[in-house]
Amino acid sequence: MSEEYKNEYEKLWEEWLPRLKEYSNNRIELLKLTLVEAIAKMTAAATANLLLFLSFFAFFVFISLGLALYIGHVLGSYYLGFILIAGFYLLLFLVILVFRKSMIEKPIINQTIKKILEDEHEN
């Protein structure tokens, strides 16, 4: 009786082994494709955000220079215009420094978690 079970076990093993290998290979391939898709999405988003940042940064620099020159012209001294703009940015820096956790970090963390969970539910 024991020999009969052993032969059936070997038959089942021989029958299921190729299926298990195929299943494992398919799961690995699916994991690779999912990883490639995630990397592609992150790369595309990072590239788009970098371009947005660079264009906004250029705008920001030129508008700051123009505003400093204008204020300097109005006050009759260009250095005062640049000092006022620098003071504004120092004040802005201090406000961001004080409120960075509640105004910047928490919303970014929440949006990131929300986006990751949305992507998982779509799949």
PyRosetta script that sets phi, psi and omega in degrees:
from pyrosetta import init, pose_from_sequence

init()
pose = pose_from_sequence("MSEEYKNEYEKLWEEWLPRLKEYSNNRIELLKLTLVEAIAKMTAAATANLLLFLSFFAFFVFISLGLALYIGHVLGSYYLGFILIAGFYLLLFLVILVFRKSMIEKPIINQTIKKILEDEHEN")
pose.set_psi(1, -40.1)
pose.set_omega(1, 178.9)
pose.set_phi(2, -62.8)
pose.set_psi(2, -39.0)
pose.set_omega(2, 179.0)
pose.set_phi(3, -65.5)
pose.set_psi(3, -36.8)
pose.set_omega(3, 180.0)
pose.set_phi(4, -65.7)
pose.set_psi(4, -42.0)
pose.set_omega(4, 176.9)
pose.set_phi(5, -65.4)
pose.set_psi(5, -38.3)
pose.set_omega(5, 179.6)
pose.set_phi(6, -63.3)
pose.set_psi(6, -42.8)
pose.set_omega(6, 178.7)
pose.set_phi(7, -65.9)
pose.set_psi(7, -40.0)
pose.set_omega(7, 178.0)
pose.set_phi(8, -66.1)
pose.set_psi(8, -40.0)
pose.set_omega(8, 177.6)
pose.set_phi(9, -61.1)
pose.set_psi(9, -43.9)
pose.set_omega(9, 178.4)
pose.set_phi(10, -64.6)
pose.set_psi(10, -39.5)
pose.set_omega(10, 177.4)
pose.set_phi(11, -62.6)
pose.set_psi(11, -47.0)
pose.set_omega(11, 178.5)
pose.set_phi(12, -60.7)
pose.set_psi(12, -43.1)
pose.set_omega(12, -179.7)
pose.set_phi(13, -61.8)
pose.set_psi(13, -45.1)
pose.set_omega(13, 178.9)
pose.set_phi(14, -64.9)
pose.set_psi(14, -32.0)
pose.set_omega(14, -179.8)
pose.set_phi(15, -76.2)
pose.set_psi(15, -39.0)
pose.set_omega(15, -174.8)
pose.set_phi(16, -89.7)
pose.set_psi(16, -21.7)
pose.set_omega(16, -178.1)
pose.set_phi(17, -57.8)
pose.set_psi(17, -47.8)
pose.set_omega(17, 177.5)
pose.set_phi(18, -62.5)
pose.set_psi(18, -35.9)
pose.set_omega(18, 178.1)
pose.set_phi(19, -66.1)
pose.set_psi(19, -41.3)
pose.set_omega(19, 178.0)
pose.set_phi(20, -64.2)
pose.set_psi(20, -40.8)
pose.set_omega(20, 177.6)
pose.set_phi(21, -63.5)
pose.set_psi(21, -44.7)
pose.set_omega(21, 179.5)
pose.set_phi(22, -63.0)
pose.set_psi(22, -43.5)
pose.set_omega(22, 178.5)
pose.set_phi(23, -61.1)
pose.set_psi(23, -45.9)
pose.set_omega(23, 179.2)
pose.set_phi(24, -61.6)
pose.set_psi(24, -44.3)
pose.set_omega(24, 178.4)
pose.set_phi(25, -63.2)
pose.set_psi(25, -39.9)
pose.set_omega(25, 178.6)
pose.set_phi(26, -65.6)
pose.set_psi(26, -40.8)
pose.set_omega(26, 178.6)
pose.set_phi(27, -64.5)
pose.set_psi(27, -41.0)
pose.set_omega(27, 178.8)
pose.set_phi(28, -64.7)
pose.set_psi(28, -42.6)
pose.set_omega(28, 178.7)
pose.set_phi(29, -63.6)
pose.set_psi(29, -41.5)
pose.set_omega(29, 177.6)
pose.set_phi(30, -63.0)
pose.set_psi(30, -41.1)
pose.set_omega(30, 177.7)
pose.set_phi(31, -62.8)
pose.set_psi(31, -42.4)
pose.set_omega(31, 177.8)
pose.set_phi(32, -61.3)
pose.set_psi(32, -46.5)
pose.set_omega(32, -178.8)
pose.set_phi(33, -65.1)
pose.set_psi(33, -38.6)
pose.set_omega(33, 177.5)
pose.set_phi(34, -64.6)
pose.set_psi(34, -41.2)
pose.set_omega(34, 178.4)
pose.set_phi(35, -65.4)
pose.set_psi(35, -42.8)
pose.set_omega(35, 178.1)
pose.set_phi(36, -61.7)
pose.set_psi(36, -42.0)
pose.set_omega(36, 179.0)
pose.set_phi(37, -63.1)
pose.set_psi(37, -43.7)
pose.set_omega(37, 179.7)
pose.set_phi(38, -63.7)
pose.set_psi(38, -42.0)
pose.set_omega(38, 178.6)
pose.set_phi(39, -65.3)
pose.set_psi(39, -40.5)
pose.set_omega(39, 179.0)
pose.set_phi(40, -63.7)
pose.set_psi(40, -42.5)
pose.set_omega(40, 178.5)
pose.set_phi(41, -64.7)
pose.set_psi(41, -42.5)
pose.set_omega(41, 179.3)
pose.set_phi(42, -65.6)
pose.set_psi(42, -39.5)
pose.set_omega(42, 178.9)
pose.set_phi(43, -65.1)
pose.set_psi(43, -43.6)
pose.set_omega(43, 179.1)
pose.set_phi(44, -63.6)
pose.set_psi(44, -44.5)
pose.set_omega(44, 179.5)
pose.set_phi(45, -64.9)
pose.set_psi(45, -42.1)
pose.set_omega(45, 179.3)
pose.set_phi(46, -64.3)
pose.set_psi(46, -40.3)
pose.set_omega(46, 178.7)
pose.set_phi(47, -65.2)
pose.set_psi(47, -45.3)
pose.set_omega(47, 179.2)
pose.set_phi(48, -62.9)
pose.set_psi(48, -43.5)
pose.set_omega(48, 179.6)
pose.set_phi(49, -66.4)
pose.set_psi(49, -36.8)
pose.set_omega(49, 177.6)
pose.set_phi(50, -64.0)
pose.set_psi(50, -43.3)
pose.set_omega(50, 177.9)
pose.set_phi(51, -63.8)
pose.set_psi(51, -41.5)
pose.set_omega(51, 176.5)
pose.set_phi(52, -62.1)
pose.set_psi(52, -44.2)
pose.set_omega(52, 179.9)
pose.set_phi(53, -62.3)
pose.set_psi(53, -45.9)
pose.set_omega(53, -178.7)
pose.set_phi(54, -63.2)
pose.set_psi(54, -41.8)
pose.set_omega(54, 179.6)
pose.set_phi(55, -68.2)
pose.set_psi(55, -40.4)
pose.set_omega(55, 177.4)
pose.set_phi(56, -66.5)
pose.set_psi(56, -39.1)
pose.set_omega(56, 179.6)
pose.set_phi(57, -61.7)
pose.set_psi(57, -43.4)
pose.set_omega(57, 178.0)
pose.set_phi(58, -61.5)
pose.set_psi(58, -45.6)
pose.set_omega(58, 177.2)
pose.set_phi(59, -58.9)
pose.set_psi(59, -46.6)
pose.set_omega(59, -177.1)
pose.set_phi(60, -60.9)
pose.set_psi(60, -44.4)
pose.set_omega(60, -179.8)
pose.set_phi(61, -64.0)
pose.set_psi(61, -47.1)
pose.set_omega(61, -177.0)
pose.set_phi(62, -70.3)
pose.set_psi(62, -36.2)
pose.set_omega(62, 177.8)
pose.set_phi(63, -69.0)
pose.set_psi(63, -34.3)
pose.set_omega(63, 177.5)
pose.set_phi(64, -66.8)
pose.set_psi(64, -44.2)
pose.set_omega(64, 177.4)
pose.set_phi(65, -62.4)
pose.set_psi(65, -45.1)
pose.set_omega(65, 179.4)
pose.set_phi(66, -62.6)
pose.set_psi(66, -42.5)
pose.set_omega(66, 179.1)
pose.set_phi(67, -66.1)
pose.set_psi(67, -40.7)
pose.set_omega(67, 178.2)
pose.set_phi(68, -63.6)
pose.set_psi(68, -42.3)
pose.set_omega(68, 177.7)
pose.set_phi(69, -65.2)
pose.set_psi(69, -40.2)
pose.set_omega(69, 179.5)
pose.set_phi(70, -64.9)
pose.set_psi(70, -47.3)
pose.set_omega(70, 179.6)
pose.set_phi(71, -63.0)
pose.set_psi(71, -41.0)
pose.set_omega(71, 176.8)
pose.set_phi(72, -60.9)
pose.set_psi(72, -39.3)
pose.set_omega(72, 178.8)
pose.set_phi(73, -65.8)
pose.set_psi(73, -44.0)
pose.set_omega(73, -179.8)
pose.set_phi(74, -64.5)
pose.set_psi(74, -41.1)
pose.set_omega(74, -178.8)
pose.set_phi(75, -81.9)
pose.set_psi(75, -11.0)
pose.set_omega(75, 178.5)
pose.set_phi(76, 85.0)
pose.set_psi(76, 7.5)
pose.set_omega(76, 179.5)
pose.set_phi(77, -149.1)
pose.set_psi(77, 115.2)
pose.set_omega(77, -175.4)
pose.set_phi(78, -64.0)
pose.set_psi(78, -35.4)
pose.set_omega(78, -179.1)
pose.set_phi(79, -64.1)
pose.set_psi(79, -32.1)
pose.set_omega(79, 177.0)
pose.set_phi(80, -64.9)
pose.set_psi(80, -37.1)
pose.set_omega(80, 177.3)
pose.set_phi(81, -62.1)
pose.set_psi(81, -44.6)
pose.set_omega(81, 179.2)
pose.set_phi(82, -68.8)
pose.set_psi(82, -36.2)
pose.set_omega(82, 177.9)
pose.set_phi(83, -65.8)
pose.set_psi(83, -41.3)
pose.set_omega(83, 178.5)
pose.set_phi(84, -64.0)
pose.set_psi(84, -42.8)
pose.set_omega(84, 178.4)
pose.set_phi(85, -65.2)
pose.set_psi(85, -42.4)
pose.set_omega(85, 177.9)
pose.set_phi(86, -63.0)
pose.set_psi(86, -40.2)
pose.set_omega(86, 177.3)
pose.set_phi(87, -63.0)
pose.set_psi(87, -40.4)
pose.set_omega(87, 177.0)
pose.set_phi(88, -61.1)
pose.set_psi(88, -44.0)
pose.set_omega(88, -179.9)
pose.set_phi(89, -68.3)
pose.set_psi(89, -33.8)
pose.set_omega(89, 175.3)
pose.set_phi(90, -64.8)
pose.set_psi(90, -43.4)
pose.set_omega(90, 177.2)
pose.set_phi(91, -62.4)
pose.set_psi(91, -43.9)
pose.set_omega(91, 177.3)
pose.set_phi(92, -60.7)
pose.set_psi(92, -42.4)
pose.set_omega(92, 177.8)
pose.set_phi(93, -59.3)
pose.set_psi(93, -45.2)
pose.set_omega(93, -178.9)
pose.set_phi(94, -65.7)
pose.set_psi(94, -40.3)
pose.set_omega(94, 177.4)
pose.set_phi(95, -62.6)
pose.set_psi(95, -45.2)
pose.set_omega(95, 179.0)
pose.set_phi(96, -64.3)
pose.set_psi(96, -39.8)
pose.set_omega(96, 179.4)
pose.set_phi(97, -60.8)
pose.set_psi(97, -42.3)
pose.set_omega(97, -178.5)
pose.set_phi(98, -72.5)
pose.set_psi(98, -42.0)
pose.set_omega(98, -173.0)
pose.set_phi(99, -104.7)
pose.set_psi(99, 17.1)
pose.set_omega(99, -173.8)
pose.set_phi(100, -63.3)
pose.set_psi(100, -36.0)
pose.set_omega(100, -178.7)
pose.set_phi(101, -65.2)
pose.set_psi(101, -50.2)
pose.set_omega(101, -175.3)
pose.set_phi(102, -78.6)
pose.set_psi(102, -32.4)
pose.set_omega(102, -175.6)
pose.set_phi(103, -92.0)
pose.set_psi(103, -25.5)
pose.set_omega(103, -173.4)
pose.set_phi(104, -120.5)
pose.set_psi(104, -56.5)
pose.set_omega(104, -171.9)
pose.set_phi(105, -66.5)
pose.set_psi(105, -50.0)
pose.set_omega(105, -178.0)
pose.set_phi(106, -62.0)
pose.set_psi(106, -46.6)
pose.set_omega(106, 177.7)
pose.set_phi(107, -61.8)
pose.set_psi(107, -36.9)
pose.set_omega(107, 179.2)
pose.set_phi(108, -67.3)
pose.set_psi(108, -43.7)
pose.set_omega(108, 178.1)
pose.set_phi(109, -60.9)
pose.set_psi(109, -45.8)
pose.set_omega(109, -179.4)
pose.set_phi(110, -63.5)
pose.set_psi(110, -42.4)
pose.set_omega(110, 179.1)
pose.set_phi(111, -66.3)
pose.set_psi(111, -38.7)
pose.set_omega(111, 179.0)
pose.set_phi(112, -64.1)
pose.set_psi(112, -46.3)
pose.set_omega(112, 178.6)
pose.set_phi(113, -62.2)
pose.set_psi(113, -43.5)
pose.set_omega(113, 179.5)
pose.set_phi(114, -60.9)
pose.set_psi(114, -43.9)
pose.set_omega(114, -179.5)
pose.set_phi(115, -65.3)
pose.set_psi(115, -42.5)
pose.set_omega(115, 179.4)
pose.set_phi(116, -63.6)
pose.set_psi(116, -44.1)
pose.set_omega(116, 180.0)
pose.set_phi(117, -67.4)
pose.set_psi(117, -35.7)
pose.set_omega(117, 175.8)
pose.set_phi(118, -62.5)
pose.set_psi(118, -44.9)
pose.set_omega(118, 179.5)
pose.set_phi(119, -62.4)
pose.set_psi(119, -38.5)
pose.set_omega(119, 179.3)
pose.set_phi(120, -67.7)
pose.set_psi(120, -39.8)
pose.set_omega(120, -179.2)
pose.set_phi(121, -70.2)
pose.set_psi(121, -30.1)
pose.set_omega(121, 177.4)
pose.set_phi(122, -67.4)
pose.set_psi(122, -34.7)
pose.set_omega(122, -179.8)
pose.set_phi(123, -80.7)
pose.dump_pdb("model.pdb")
